[in-house]
Amino acid sequence: MTYRKKNIFNKHSITKKCAWSLILEAKQVISDANILTKSISISKLINNNLYKYSYSLEKNKIIRKNFNLDAELQNLFDLYMPIIFNGKNNPYLIAHIAQTLDGYIATKSGESKYISSPNNLEHIHMLRAISDVIIVGTNTVKLDNPMLTTRLVKGLSPMRLILDKGNVLKNNYNVFSNRDGNGYKIISDKIKNYSNNVFILPLYKNKFDLNDIISLLKKLNKKIIYIEGGGSTVSNFYNNKLLNKMHLCISPIIIGQGHSSFILPKIKSLKNIKDNKIKYFKMGEDILCDIDLSIS
Ligand SMILES: NC(=O)c1ccc[n+]([C@@H]2O[C@H](COP(=O)([O-])OP(=O)(O)OC[C@H]3O[C@@H](n4cnc5c(N)ncnc54)[C@H](OP(=O)(O)O)[C@@H]3O)[C@@H](O)[C@H]2O)c1
């Protein structure tokens, strides 16, 4: 006689919307408490069903749940939970960049909407929703005029922080004109005239010291920091070994010339290059490389 455990039959199958709500609930739980335990329990009532799961901070995975996950929904938990429960006391920095097969993030004229698939675009909005701050460089605002909100998914839009040392960006760019008032700049301490929503830092060799930016984020009690572009801003954080994670999305197109994803000093030899620890996620026609940089 075959015998199966009873609770297998009791488990609910859940929708993508429901899975995303359960992930956002994890973000809420970690925001509300200082997590010192080895595992954390999350529960949420959705459409009169109580969904519950426990996440092991040691094993970095779900250890108990009262619902079933298909492969697509399991990917959602695998992507976002390690970022939410990153275990760092300092701000946790993740960068995402979408590049072509030949390594560009935009055409020469700066056109980048949309290099990657709709699935990757949704992922970008999900990353925003679990972050406390989004950082971009001035060129991205000048060339793209992005909104940097979470309008494609459920979840709050975080603070938008633009590195604009010369205070040249006008307030009518979308990042600042949004009614939520959550658009900010970091400008140089040499600038004398400025309006609201500005943080001031000194320049060293005409740049902000990235550690000053991190100290500022720490003072603001911001925990998950999403560096959204462009290539030179992401590369700068990467080169200074300040990123904990990098999401590199590779889209199956070739454009010949453009803005590069990585702008880094040249290496002398391939001999001492270490392999990165990578997990791969399919996003429509794109491949997302989830690169753990905390351990390198
Ligand atoms: N495919 C993607 O995933 C993606 C994502 C985002 C953007 N993009 C595209 O990327 C292109 C722009 O990329 P980009 O590499 O040219 O520029 P960027 O990274 O957007 O901006 C670079 C500028 O930001 C400021 N900046 C960055 N780090 C700084 C620091 N430490 N201190 C002071 N200022 C700092 C500097 O501005 P100043 O020196 O001028 O003050 C610098 O020139 C656009 O075409 C955009 O569409 C693509």
The ligand as an SDF file (V2000), in Angstrom:
LIG
                    3D

 48 52  0  0  0  0  0  0  0  0999 V2000
   21.1230   48.8590  -19.7000 N   0  0  0  0  0  0  0  0  0  0  0  0
   21.1250   49.2370  -18.4310 C   0  0  0  0  0  0  0  0  0  0  0  0
   21.0090   48.4200  -17.5040 O   0  0  0  0  0  0  0  0  0  0  0  0
   21.2360   50.6960  -18.0930 C   0  0  0  0  0  0  0  0  0  0  0  0
   20.9540   51.1240  -16.7940 C   0  0  0  0  0  0  0  0  0  0  0  0
   21.1050   52.4660  -16.5020 C   0  0  0  0  0  0  0  0  0  0  0  0
   21.5450   53.3350  -17.4860 C   0  0  0  0  0  0  0  0  0  0  0  0
   21.7860   52.8790  -18.7430 N   0  0  0  0  0  0  0  0  0  0  0  0
   22.3170   53.7660  -19.7880 C   0  0  0  0  0  0  0  0  0  0  0  0
   23.6370   54.1160  -19.4030 O   0  0  0  0  0  0  0  0  0  0  0  0
   23.9890   55.3360  -20.0380 C   0  0  0  0  0  0  0  0  0  0  0  0
   24.7000   56.2030  -19.0320 C   0  0  0  0  0  0  0  0  0  0  0  0
   25.7650   55.4850  -18.4630 O   0  0  0  0  0  0  0  0  0  0  0  0
   27.1530   56.1860  -18.1820 P   0  0  0  0  0  0  0  0  0  0  0  0
   28.0910   55.1460  -17.7580 O   0  0  0  0  0  0  0  0  0  0  0  0
   27.4910   57.0290  -19.3730 O   0  0  0  0  0  0  0  0  0  0  0  0
   26.8220   57.2390  -17.0220 O   0  0  0  0  0  0  0  0  0  0  0  0
   26.1790   57.1880  -15.5410 P   0  0  0  0  0  0  0  0  0  0  0  0
   26.8230   56.1230  -14.7600 O   0  0  0  0  0  0  0  0  0  0  0  0
   24.7030   57.2250  -15.6390 O   0  0  0  0  0  0  0  0  0  0  0  0
   26.6210   58.5990  -15.0120 O   0  0  0  0  0  0  0  0  0  0  0  0
   27.9850   58.8690  -14.8320 C   0  0  0  0  0  0  0  0  0  0  0  0
   28.1090   60.2160  -14.1860 C   0  0  0  0  0  0  0  0  0  0  0  0
   27.5880   60.1850  -12.8500 O   0  0  0  0  0  0  0  0  0  0  0  0
   28.3760   60.9860  -12.0030 C   0  0  0  0  0  0  0  0  0  0  0  0
   29.0850   60.1280  -11.0550 N   0  0  0  0  0  0  0  0  0  0  0  0
   29.1870   58.7700  -11.0240 C   0  0  0  0  0  0  0  0  0  0  0  0
   29.9610   58.3810   -9.9930 N   0  0  0  0  0  0  0  0  0  0  0  0
   30.3480   59.4940   -9.3480 C   0  0  0  0  0  0  0  0  0  0  0  0
   31.1740   59.7710   -8.2070 C   0  0  0  0  0  0  0  0  0  0  0  0
   31.7550   58.7950   -7.4930 N   0  0  0  0  0  0  0  0  0  0  0  0
   31.3800   61.0540   -7.8500 N   0  0  0  0  0  0  0  0  0  0  0  0
   30.8140   62.0620   -8.5360 C   0  0  0  0  0  0  0  0  0  0  0  0
   30.0160   61.8790   -9.6180 N   0  0  0  0  0  0  0  0  0  0  0  0
   29.8050   60.6080  -10.0190 C   0  0  0  0  0  0  0  0  0  0  0  0
   29.3880   61.6740  -12.9080 C   0  0  0  0  0  0  0  0  0  0  0  0
   28.7170   62.8270  -13.4020 O   0  0  0  0  0  0  0  0  0  0  0  0
   29.3970   64.2620  -13.6280 P   0  0  0  0  0  0  0  0  0  0  0  0
   30.8810   64.0430  -13.5870 O   0  0  0  0  0  0  0  0  0  0  0  0
   28.8830   64.6670  -14.9540 O   0  0  0  0  0  0  0  0  0  0  0  0
   28.8850   65.0970  -12.5320 O   0  0  0  0  0  0  0  0  0  0  0  0
   29.5570   60.6740  -14.0300 C   0  0  0  0  0  0  0  0  0  0  0  0
   30.0450   61.2130  -15.2160 O   0  0  0  0  0  0  0  0  0  0  0  0
   22.7150   55.9470  -20.5330 C   0  0  0  0  0  0  0  0  0  0  0  0
   22.6900   55.8400  -21.9310 O   0  0  0  0  0  0  0  0  0  0  0  0
   21.6260   55.0880  -19.9370 C   0  0  0  0  0  0  0  0  0  0  0  0
   20.5560   54.9750  -20.8280 O   0  0  0  0  0  0  0  0  0  0  0  0
   21.6360   51.5800  -19.0670 C   0  0  0  0  0  0  0  0  0  0  0  0
  1  2  1  0
  2  3  2  0
  2  4  1  0
  4  5  1  0
  4 48  2  0
  5  6  2  0
  6  7  1  0
  7  8  2  0
  8  9  1  0
  8 48  1  0
  9 10  1  0
  9 46  1  0
 10 11  1  0
 11 12  1  0
 11 44  1  0
 12 13  1  0
 13 14  1  0
 14 15  2  0
 14 16  1  0
 14 17  1  0
 17 18  1  0
 18 19  2  0
 18 20  1  0
 18 21  1  0
 21 22  1  0
 22 23  1  0
 23 24  1  0
 23 42  1  0
 24 25  1  0
 25 26  1  0
 25 36  1  0
 26 27  1  0
 26 35  1  0
 27 28  2  0
 28 29  1  0
 29 30  1  0
 29 35  2  0
 30 31  1  0
 30 32  2  0
 32 33  1  0
 33 34  2  0
 34 35  1  0
 36 37  1  0
 36 42  1  0
 37 38  1  0
 38 39  2  0
 38 40  1  0
 38 41  1  0
 42 43  1  0
 44 45  1  0
 44 46  1  0
 46 47  1  0
M  CHG  2   8   1  16  -1
M  END
$$$$
